[in-house]
Amino acid sequence: MIYFTEADIDRLIEDDLPAGDMTTFLLDLAGKKGSIALIARNEMIACCTEEAVRLYKKAGLEVGDFVASGTRLQPGDRLIEAKGEASAIHIIWRTGSAMIEFASGIAGRTNQLVMAAKKENPSISVAGTRKHPPFVKKMALKALMAGGGVPHRTGLSDTILIFREHLLFTGGYERLPEVIRSVKEKMKERKIVIEAHSLKEALIAAKSGADAVQMDKSTQEIFSECSGKCRAINPNICMIAAGAINDSNAGMYAKAGADVLVTSWMYFAPPADIMAEILPIDEY
């Protein structure tokens, strides 16, 4: 579960309403009632509907039915229905719709990748990197999970992932056994992931006691060779394929022996397409 604070919800409204809604004020919409329904224009996986509902309620609308994040929808299916003050509808209309479109686009693309990978390896995990666009971490992670993916790293604090750039300051791959031993002594309960760019580096990582080897931008053939030889050293080692993973090659890396696919491809999906149906009503 990705938690959006009340401040997050308030900020979404405030960003679009820094000093009131000039148009609804000049049109004197106060006291007029209406309804809003968000409707899918294309096949999609809904995401961030719960946060949109909170937006609607913040603005004073009465929310009826809505679908949960992760729900697969067909064209014409409804995501949310609400009613209340016309001015309130116009406050949250664009913000709520844009958030759902953005998040649902990521969820749909994630699911596309998951389906392609699991067709070759049903037990594989598809992980989203922390390279999502700035300031949208919560939406991106929620959308990733709604589409069947998992976070690779939510940030620098939650995993031990040693890159070649780290090793530049610790003596290179030649001193990796000493580095891994030192890290494990300091934090015994965490797994250690080592990034590798060649078969040689992967084998050094496996022999040095790495729990996982993350192969960056390797070909399918090299990855397959690395997987087999690293597992000959440690049958329980986790093999991760990273770099330029997308729907065209996910199945190939899954077939080549990847336990996990790591990518940011899903974060740059086109948004889903939804329609807002807004109608006046006399009373409710």
Sequence and secondary structure as in RCSB ss.txt:
>XXXX:A:sequence
MIYFTEADIDRLIEDDLPAGDMTTFLLDLAGKKGSIALIARNEMIACCTEEAVRLYKKAGLEVGDFVASGTRLQP
GDRLIEAKGEASAIHIIWRTGSAMIEFASGIAGRTNQLVMAAKKENPSISVAGTRKHPPFVKKMALKALMAGGGV
PHRTGLSDTILIFREHLLFTGGYERLPEVIRSVKEKMKERKIVIEAHSLKEALIAAKSGADAVQMDKSTQEIFSE
CSGKCRAINPNICMIAAGAINDSNAGMYAKAGADVLVTSWMYFAPPADIMAEILPIDEY
>XXXX:A:secstr
     HHHHHHHHHHH TT  HHHHHTT TT EEEEEEEESS EE  SHHHHHHHHHHTT EEEEE  TT EE T
T EEEEEEEEHHHHHHHHHHHHHHHHHHHHHHHHHHHHHHHHHHH TT EEEE S S TT HHHHHHHHHHTT E
ES SSTTS EEE HHHHTTTT GGGHHHHHHHHHHH TTS EEEEESSHHHHHHHHHTT SEEEEES  HHHHHH
HHHHHHHH TT EEEEESS  TTTHHHHHHTT SEEEESGGGG     EEEEEEEES  
